[in-house]
Amino acid sequence: METLRSRFVSAFIAFLLILVVLWVGLPLMLPVLLFAGWLGVREYVGMVRGADIDVRRKALLLFSVLIIVASYPNLPEVPWIGGSWREVVLTAALFYLLILEVVRPGERPLERIVYSGFGLLYVPWLLGYFLQLRATPNLEDGFGYLLLPLMAAFATDVGGFFFGKLFGRRKLAPEVSPAKTVEGAMGGLVFSFVMVFLVGRVLEGFLFNLNVYDALLYSLMVSSAAQLGDLAESIIKRSLGAKDSGQFLPGHGGILDRLDSLLFAVPISYFFVTIVAGR
């Protein structure tokens, strides 16, 4: 009961803080995401080094900050090539990691490059989509667009938990996450659809008009992405022999344990809004 109480209190406080940050918008989101990215990279480095794998810690922290800053919307295009600064920073980071191994080679250089590069893609690159979605299609409507995948991911977790407890029989990915079931995954999809449709009705006119088919497609994409993000982090932790990514929130593990589903759900939501909904 004490563990459940601490989980509820920390989750409720975190939810209220997230709502405030999203409502205020980009000026507050940027430092929050920089802090989250810094913590997430530190947790990733800790898990990797705990498995006796070396990574370029200082380079990861530096380029994580630069990638998130470069994800800030409405930055001017790169003058000599066009495109986004995100791509420029990521490319520079990969070149820098290669140059470091040439100048200061050590044992298992390719392993160090691969794990360092993956850390940049997994944490700061995906976190950058939070900023991108908050400004889509504009700063006023972006609050609702970013709130929707958070609600969908939350509904997926709740639906998956209760449906799995009540009806779970067949394992979804026993080698990766033994507790997850096919029935729980389907329950998460169903509850996500209900949540998305209801939120779409409440915020109709503020969000794009979500009919039943839009809500179904959106829920299928985002809920599946959220569950895939959860499983992806489970693969990482299992591969590195870690139980939790860290101890950021009482009873909840590390910050990557809390962001795992959103790291996939928010980018997919951004693609849905910009491509499918045409915003």
C-alpha positions as CSV (number, residue, x, y, z in Angstrom):
1,M,0.0,0.0,0.0
2,E,2.9,2.4,0.8
3,T,4.4,1.7,-2.7
4,L,1.0,2.3,-4.4
5,R,0.5,5.5,-2.4
6,S,3.9,6.9,-3.4
7,R,3.3,5.9,-7.0
8,F,-0.1,7.7,-7.0
9,V,1.2,10.9,-5.3
10,S,4.3,11.2,-7.6
11,A,2.2,10.5,-10.7
12,F,-0.5,13.0,-9.8
13,I,2.1,15.7,-9.1
14,A,3.9,14.9,-12.3
15,F,0.7,15.1,-14.3
16,L,-0.2,18.6,-12.9
17,L,3.3,19.8,-13.6
18,I,3.1,18.5,-17.2
19,L,-0.2,20.3,-17.8
20,V,1.3,23.6,-16.6
21,V,4.4,23.1,-18.7
22,L,2.4,22.3,-21.8
23,W,0.0,25.2,-21.3
24,V,2.8,27.8,-20.9
25,G,4.3,26.4,-24.0
26,L,7.7,26.5,-25.7
27,P,9.6,28.9,-23.4
28,L,9.0,26.6,-20.4
29,M,9.1,23.3,-22.4
30,L,12.6,23.9,-23.6
31,P,14.3,24.0,-20.2
32,V,12.2,21.2,-19.0
33,L,13.1,19.0,-22.0
34,L,16.7,19.9,-21.6
35,F,16.6,18.7,-18.0
36,A,14.7,15.6,-19.0
37,G,17.2,14.9,-21.8
38,W,20.1,15.4,-19.5
39,L,18.7,13.0,-17.0
40,G,17.7,10.5,-19.7
41,V,21.2,10.5,-21.2
42,R,22.8,10.1,-17.7
43,E,20.5,7.1,-17.1
44,Y,21.3,5.6,-20.5
45,V,25.0,6.0,-19.9
46,G,24.7,4.4,-16.4
47,M,22.9,1.4,-17.9
48,V,25.4,1.0,-20.7
49,R,28.4,1.3,-18.5
50,G,26.8,-1.0,-16.0
51,A,27.0,-3.7,-18.7
52,D,30.7,-2.9,-19.2
53,I,30.2,-1.0,-22.4
54,D,31.9,2.3,-22.9
55,V,30.3,5.4,-24.4
56,R,31.4,9.0,-25.0
57,R,29.6,10.5,-22.0
58,K,30.6,14.1,-22.4
59,A,29.9,14.1,-26.1
60,L,26.5,12.5,-25.5
61,L,25.5,15.2,-22.9
62,L,26.8,18.1,-25.1
63,F,25.1,17.0,-28.3
64,S,21.9,16.0,-26.5
65,V,21.6,19.7,-25.4
66,L,22.3,20.9,-28.9
67,I,19.8,18.5,-30.6
68,I,17.0,19.6,-28.3
69,V,17.8,23.3,-28.8
70,A,18.0,22.7,-32.5
71,S,14.5,21.1,-32.3
72,Y,13.0,24.5,-31.2
73,P,10.4,25.4,-33.8
74,N,10.6,28.4,-36.2
75,L,14.4,28.5,-36.2
76,P,15.8,29.8,-39.5
77,E,16.7,27.2,-42.1
78,V,20.4,26.3,-42.5
79,P,21.4,29.0,-45.0
80,W,23.8,27.0,-47.1
81,I,21.9,23.8,-47.5
82,G,18.3,24.4,-46.3
83,G,16.7,21.8,-44.0
84,S,16.7,21.8,-40.2
85,W,19.3,22.4,-37.6
86,R,18.4,19.1,-36.0
87,E,19.8,17.2,-39.0
88,V,23.0,19.4,-39.0
89,V,23.6,18.8,-35.3
90,L,23.0,15.0,-35.5
91,T,25.3,14.7,-38.5
92,A,28.0,16.7,-36.7
93,A,27.6,14.5,-33.7
94,L,28.2,11.3,-35.7
95,F,31.2,12.8,-37.4
96,Y,32.6,13.9,-34.0
97,L,32.2,10.4,-32.6
98,L,34.0,9.0,-35.6
99,I,36.8,11.5,-35.3
100,L,37.2,10.8,-31.6
101,E,37.8,7.2,-32.3
102,V,40.4,8.0,-34.9
103,V,42.3,10.5,-32.7
104,R,41.9,8.7,-29.5
105,P,41.2,5.0,-30.3
106,G,40.6,2.6,-27.5
107,E,39.2,-0.9,-27.1
108,R,36.1,-1.7,-29.1
109,P,35.8,1.6,-31.0
110,L,32.8,0.5,-33.2
111,E,30.9,-0.5,-30.1
112,R,31.5,2.9,-28.6
113,I,30.3,4.7,-31.7
114,V,27.2,2.6,-32.1
115,Y,26.0,2.8,-28.5
116,S,26.8,6.6,-28.3
117,G,25.0,7.2,-31.6
118,F,22.0,5.2,-30.4
119,G,21.8,7.2,-27.2
120,L,21.5,10.4,-29.2
121,L,18.7,9.0,-31.4
122,Y,16.8,7.4,-28.5
123,V,16.7,10.3,-26.0
124,P,17.3,13.8,-27.4
125,W,16.2,13.2,-31.0
126,L,12.9,11.8,-30.0
127,L,12.4,14.4,-27.2
128,G,12.7,17.1,-29.9
129,Y,9.4,16.0,-31.3
130,F,7.7,17.3,-28.2
131,L,8.7,20.9,-29.2
132,Q,7.8,20.3,-32.8
133,L,4.3,19.0,-32.0
134,R,3.7,21.8,-29.5
135,A,4.0,24.3,-32.4
136,T,1.8,22.3,-34.8
137,P,-0.1,23.8,-36.5
138,N,0.5,26.9,-34.4
139,L,1.3,27.8,-30.9
140,E,-2.3,28.2,-29.8
141,D,-3.6,24.9,-31.1
142,G,-0.5,23.0,-30.3
143,F,-1.5,22.5,-26.7
144,G,-4.3,20.2,-27.7
145,Y,-2.3,18.4,-30.3
146,L,0.4,17.6,-27.7
147,L,-2.1,16.8,-25.0
148,L,-3.8,14.1,-27.1
149,P,-0.9,11.6,-27.4
150,L,-0.2,12.0,-23.7
151,M,-3.8,11.1,-23.0
152,A,-3.7,8.3,-25.5
153,A,-0.5,6.8,-24.0
154,F,-2.0,7.1,-20.5
155,A,-5.2,5.3,-21.6
156,T,-3.1,2.6,-23.3
157,D,-1.3,2.0,-20.0
158,V,-4.5,1.9,-17.9
159,G,-6.4,-0.2,-20.4
160,G,-3.5,-2.6,-20.8
161,F,-3.1,-3.0,-17.1
162,F,-6.7,-3.8,-16.3
163,F,-7.5,-5.9,-19.4
164,G,-4.3,-7.8,-18.8
165,K,-5.2,-8.5,-15.2
166,L,-8.8,-9.5,-16.0
167,F,-8.4,-11.4,-19.3
168,G,-4.7,-11.8,-19.9
169,R,-3.9,-15.3,-21.1
170,R,-1.5,-15.2,-24.1
171,K,1.9,-13.6,-23.7
172,L,2.6,-10.7,-26.0
173,A,6.4,-10.8,-25.9
174,P,7.5,-13.2,-23.2
175,E,11.2,-12.9,-23.9
176,V,11.1,-9.1,-23.6
177,S,8.3,-8.3,-21.1
178,P,6.8,-11.5,-19.5
179,A,4.0,-9.6,-17.8
180,K,2.4,-8.2,-21.0
181,T,-0.3,-10.1,-22.7
182,V,-2.1,-9.9,-26.1
183,E,-5.4,-9.2,-24.3
184,G,-3.8,-6.4,-22.4
185,A,-2.5,-4.9,-25.6
186,M,-5.9,-5.0,-27.2
187,G,-7.5,-3.5,-24.1
188,G,-5.0,-0.7,-24.3
189,L,-6.0,0.0,-27.9
190,V,-9.7,0.0,-27.1
191,F,-9.3,2.3,-24.1
192,S,-7.1,4.6,-26.1
193,F,-9.7,4.8,-28.8
194,V,-12.4,5.7,-26.3
195,M,-10.2,8.3,-24.7
196,V,-9.1,9.9,-28.0
197,F,-12.7,10.0,-29.3
198,L,-14.0,11.6,-26.1
199,V,-11.2,14.2,-25.9
200,G,-11.7,14.9,-29.6
201,R,-15.4,15.6,-28.9
202,V,-14.7,17.8,-25.9
203,L,-12.0,19.8,-27.8
204,E,-13.9,19.8,-31.1
205,G,-13.0,23.0,-33.0
206,F,-9.8,23.3,-30.9
207,L,-8.3,20.2,-32.4
208,F,-8.9,18.9,-35.9
209,N,-12.4,17.4,-36.2
210,L,-12.0,13.8,-35.1
211,N,-14.7,11.6,-36.5
212,V,-14.9,7.9,-35.6
213,Y,-12.5,6.8,-38.4
214,D,-9.9,9.5,-37.6
215,A,-10.0,8.6,-33.9
216,L,-9.7,4.9,-34.7
217,L,-6.7,5.4,-37.0
218,Y,-5.0,7.8,-34.6
219,S,-5.6,5.5,-31.7
220,L,-4.3,2.5,-33.6
221,M,-1.1,4.3,-34.6
222,V,-0.4,6.1,-31.3
223,S,-1.4,3.3,-28.9
224,S,0.7,0.8,-30.9
225,A,3.6,3.2,-30.8
226,A,3.2,3.7,-27.1
227,Q,3.3,0.0,-26.5
228,L,6.2,-0.4,-28.8
229,G,8.1,2.3,-26.9
230,D,7.5,0.4,-23.7
231,L,8.7,-2.9,-25.2
232,A,11.7,-1.1,-26.8
233,E,12.9,0.2,-23.4
234,S,12.4,-3.3,-21.9
235,I,14.7,-4.7,-24.6
236,I,17.3,-2.1,-23.8
237,K,17.1,-2.8,-20.0
238,R,17.1,-6.6,-20.5
239,S,20.0,-6.4,-22.9
240,L,22.0,-4.3,-20.4
241,G,20.9,-6.2,-17.4
242,A,19.1,-3.3,-15.7
243,K,15.9,-3.6,-13.7
244,D,15.1,0.2,-13.9
245,S,16.7,2.9,-15.9
246,G,17.2,5.0,-12.7
247,Q,15.4,6.3,-9.5
248,F,14.0,9.6,-10.7
249,L,10.4,9.2,-9.2
250,P,9.5,7.3,-6.1
251,G,8.0,4.0,-7.1
252,H,8.3,4.7,-10.8
253,G,12.0,4.1,-11.6
254,G,13.9,6.4,-13.8
255,I,12.8,9.1,-16.1
256,L,13.2,6.8,-19.2
257,D,10.9,4.4,-17.5
258,R,8.2,7.1,-17.5
259,L,9.0,8.5,-20.9
260,D,9.4,5.2,-22.8
261,S,5.9,5.1,-24.4
262,L,5.8,8.9,-25.1
263,L,9.2,8.8,-26.9
264,F,7.4,6.8,-29.6
265,A,3.9,8.1,-29.2
266,V,4.7,11.8,-29.6
267,P,6.7,11.4,-32.9
268,I,4.0,9.2,-34.4
269,S,1.4,11.8,-33.4
270,Y,3.5,14.5,-35.0
271,F,3.6,12.5,-38.3
272,F,-0.2,11.9,-38.1
273,V,-1.0,15.6,-37.6
274,T,1.4,16.8,-40.3
275,I,0.8,14.1,-42.9
276,V,-2.6,12.5,-42.4
277,A,-4.5,15.5,-40.9
278,G,-2.5,17.9,-43.2
279,R,-1.8,20.4,-40.4
